[in-house]
Amino acid sequence: MDAKAIRTFIEEHPGGIAVLMIDGTVYRVPGRDWLWLTPDFSGATTKSPRPATSFYLFDEDAGHLRLVNSMLVKELQPLKSNGNKKGKGRRKSA
């Protein structure tokens, strides 16, 4: 997957995303501030702008930044709601 598609997806899902890698690893990205992409050079004036192929994300489990190759991303999914919205989720029985 290219980094431009990842950028678009995270901007469309401000509640967070899950990044699924081809080896089965899943990274939870709770919000846009947890993922860093290089600047978009698609509008650059040079002959052959180099597209970004990597990005950084904060890995909660490891407690540090992780450099991820965007070509190894299998799928992106929005994080699910926690069910605390009014009228949603489980009810307590009386």
Backbone hydrogen bonds, N-H to C=O, Kabsch-Sander energy under -0.5 kcal/mol:
donor,donor_aa,acceptor,acceptor_aa,energy
3,A,52,A,-1.0
5,A,2,D,-0.6
6,I,2,D,-1.4
7,R,3,A,-2.6
8,T,4,K,-2.2
9,F,5,A,-2.3
10,I,6,I,-2.4
11,E,7,R,-1.7
12,E,8,T,-1.6
13,H,9,F,-1.0
16,G,13,H,-1.8
17,I,29,V,-2.5
18,A,77,Q,-3.4
19,V,27,Y,-3.0
20,L,18,A,-0.7
20,L,75,E,-2.8
21,M,19,V,-0.6
21,M,25,T,-3.0
22,I,72,L,-2.1
24,G,21,M,-1.6
27,Y,19,V,-2.4
28,R,26,V,-0.5
29,V,17,I,-3.1
29,V,27,Y,-0.5
34,W,31,G,-1.8
35,L,32,R,-1.4
36,W,56,Y,-3.1
38,T,54,S,-0.6
41,F,39,P,-0.7
44,A,41,F,-1.8
55,F,68,V,-2.3
56,Y,36,W,-2.7
57,L,66,R,-1.9
58,F,34,W,-2.1
59,D,57,L,-0.7
59,D,64,H,-2.5
60,E,58,F,-0.9
63,G,59,D,-2.4
64,H,59,D,-1.0
66,R,57,L,-2.6
68,V,55,F,-3.3
68,V,66,R,-0.5
70,S,53,T,-2.6
70,S,68,V,-0.6
71,M,53,T,-0.7
72,L,69,N,-1.9
73,V,70,S,-1.2
74,K,20,L,-2.5
74,K,72,L,-0.5
75,E,20,L,-1.9
77,Q,18,A,-2.2
79,L,16,G,-2.1
88,K,85,K,-2.3
